[in-house]
Amino acid sequence: MMYSCGKADTDFLDVSTSKTSGGNHRTHWRRLAGHSELEPGSSKMVRVDGRQVALFENGGRVYACSNLCPHEGYPLVEGTVNGQCTLTCNWHNWKFDLSTGENLYGGDRLTTYPIEIRDGEIWADLSDPPFETAHARVIDNLQHAFEDDSYDRIAREIARLIRIGGDPLESLRCAILWSWEKLEFGWTHAYAGMADWLALYRDFADDRKSALVCLLEPVAHTARDVLREGDYPYDRNVQTYREAAFVEAVENEDEPAALSMVRGGLSDGLGFRDFESGLTAAALSHYNDFGHSLIYVSKIGELIQTLGRQVEEPLLLSLVRSLVYATREDLIPEFRHYREVLDAWGREDGRGVPESDEFSGLGIRASLEMTLRGSGGSPEDLYRSLLLANARNMLRFDVSRQMKTHVSISGNVTWLDFTHGLTFANAVRKQCGRYPEWWPNGLLQMACFHGRNTAYTSDVELEDWTSGNPGRDIDEVIDIVMDHGQGEPIVSVHLLKTAMAVREEVERLPRHEGTLLTAALRRFVFSPLKRRQTRRTAWQSLQFVAREFGDREAEA
């Protein structure tokens, strides 16, 4: 009989209050079965108040627990109990101490219930534990699942956190606190993607299933990035934060100095907005890390604002580490012309901002020169032309290149390289809008993206990849992102980040221009993406070793 708000049937229900370490705790005793119904060494499942309770008789004692194995929910009543009171789930060999619920092999604890025998009847206290106890158990289980990169268990623990009335965002804070010191080279896509998942979390606030997806995905991605990683300690020295000195420390790859200044600023009461100018400068001083540095800077503020000061220091220090270790593409021959054009910025004769289609077919040097031509005009107009030019390139990615074997290492270009042209552009608009002095750097780096990617394009018809309604196209892609089916987080997070960047940019564009962005996005989503190049890797490795040993003829 179910308990209701009316009069309780005292033959089946006993509600009382007991003192616990957490204060008053309301118990909820229910009759489960007659003692005679449980023979020595037997088990029995009963349903009470919508719950499945498994009863076991072992060595003269009766034990009660949830019938659902915390691993995948298989019935524990079909399990095996040995003489040491160890219950084994026979599906995947998870083992539990029946008397305490402690997990002996597998992962999560088992929910057990106190038992009393009253006049030959088995009674159990089915009350939920106090919030503090339940919360501590959920966080402990979540950490174990996180450390094992166990996707399903992470999902269940976040669901439990929500069920007991905890703050759902605590799962993300915990993921950051459990991971930041295990990121050898600082930020990864997991943190950047977390900001975008949080934006979708707000969108799906009234949809429990979708909201859980938006929490699960960034926690699981972070877990994957630090799986089996050790700790990489951060220097703990402190000195006064000075922006110019901070940027110089990053430029010199002096991690201890850069970190100590951020620590000093935080100890003096500074927050992210006080560091944002210096972080933007460090990210845009070079064509950094194929755009990742600026993308990360554009995301960190959103994370701190949503998750709070508790994660500010971990996120800032790990971001600084990633800036220090960032690759600097403008120092390699392919992009060296970038610095010359940057030095000439604003000296052009004012021929006006080029239209986006004037960039079509241009390589790196020509794209930089075309951008320089518009340096006397509005940076926002030049940005729009470059954004659309990069979107056109992405729409035209030659997917057949993914099937080629004899490709140089520098030619290992995939869909993900093209998506950076749009996600980086989105970050340029945000950061250069706040700090206009960096427009020249941001715009020329967008030109670098365009020129580099142009070599890997082919003819594609826009009409084949759009419904003509940018809003509808984006909604369709977001729906796919929410159930992406990708086993690699690096792929799913690129789907997410590109969709969110396009969504933000389309809101600022006329319909016909927004259609170009959404067409590029849809072609990315609906086209094949080859992630492992087995034969190409073998061929490249043979070529590399042949050159290394001075062989005159490499294998064809």
Secondary structure, 3 states (H helix, E strand, C coil): CCCCCCCCCCCCEEEEEEEECCEEEEEEEEEEEEHHHCCCCCEEEEEECCEEEEEEEECCEEEEEECECCCCCCEHHHCEECCCCEEECCCCCCEEECCCCCEEECCCCCCEECEEEECCEEEEECCCCCHHHHHHHHHHHHHHHHHCCCHHHHHHHHHHHHHCCCCCCHHHHHHHHHHHHHCCCCCCHHHHHHHHHHHHHHHCCCCHHHHHHHHHHHHHHHHHHCCCCCCCCCCCCCCCCCHHHHHHHHHCCCHHHHHHHHHHHHHCCCCHHHHHHHHHHHHHCCCEHHHHHHHHHHHHHHHHHHHCHHHHHHHHHHHHHHHHHCCEHHHCHHHCHHHHHHHCCCCCCCCCCCCHHHHCCCCHHHHHHHHHHCCCCCHHHHHHHHHHHHHHHHHCECHHHHHCCCCCHHHCCCHHHHHHHHHHHHHHHHHHHHCHHHHHHHHHHHHHHHHHHHCCECCCCHHHHCCCCHHHHHHHHHHHHCCCCCCCHHHHHHHHHHHHHHHHHHCCCCHHHHHHHHHHHHHHHHCCCCCCCHHHHHHHHHHHHHHHCCCCCCCC
